[in-house]
Amino acid sequence: MECYAQISDQGNTQLSAGFATPPPARLTRCLYDVGFPLASARKACLHSAMQPIADRTEWFPIMLRMEGAHALVVGGGQVAANKVRLLLPTGARVHVVSALLCPELRELAQNGAIAHTPHDATVESAADWLDARYRLVYLATDDAALNGALAALCQARNIAVCAVDDPAVSSFITPALIT
């Protein structure tokens, strides 16, 4: 069984499920046929259907072994904390660059669970903390222009980068996890 989300010209989304061959172009094939429960597949259909297929870059799914690898998170708010929370169980060595930290990140830094550089991230200061040891970088500041400029620096240095909520400047994305 496969689940499809149809995106109408008016932006409405309709779901259908059944045995079928791939449907016409504006339909998105989802995850039910690879073992996800139908309810989760439908949620994934809705999520992937938020943008028309023609507007999305084709992404290659990959799982990274992060144990012992360095990961950088730029930003100190809740979005940054969400990314740190994803990274820590993998055994990654997480470094956060931000002048201010939300309470969760502050506690992790005080306990030694993460490294913290306590200053504002800027394009000019990136030379001090952005280097090739990082397997990946999450940019989670509330400044889209800064995230874009830092993403360009990361890509110029061949460092995988995700500017949160801006796939256009990112070399990888972390979609929502279905658990």
C-alpha positions, 0 to 999 in steps of 0.5 A: 500500500502506498500513500499519496498527497495530491497538491491542487492548484489552489494549494489544497492537499488531499490524501489517498491510500491504496495499491497503485502505480505512481500517480501523475506529476503533482502527487507525492509518494510517501512512506507507508510502502517502506514500513511506516504506519499509515497515520505517520505516512499521512503526516509525512505526506502532509509535511512533504506536500507543503511545497510543490514538487517543482520548488523542492531540491532533490535530497539524498537520504543519509544516516551519519555516524556521529560518535566522536565527530565534532558538530557545531550549533550556532545560536543559543535559543530553543531551536538550537537546543532542539538540534543539540538534543538530537546530536547528543545521543549520537555521541557527537562532540557538540560545540555551541557558539552564542552570546546567550544560551537558553536555560537548557543549553546553559545547563548542558554547558555547565555540566560539560555536555557541550562546549560553549563559545560565549560570543555573538556569531558573526561572519567576521568572527567565523574564522575564530571558530569555524574550521574543518574539524566539524562534520556538520554545522547547524545554523539556528540564529534568528537572523536569516541573512547571517545564517545565509552568509555563514552557510556560504562560508561552510560550503566554501570550506566543504562543511555540511551545513543546515540553516534551520528553516532555510533549505535553499542555503543548506547542504543538508536538512534534518526532516522531522523524525517519526518515532 
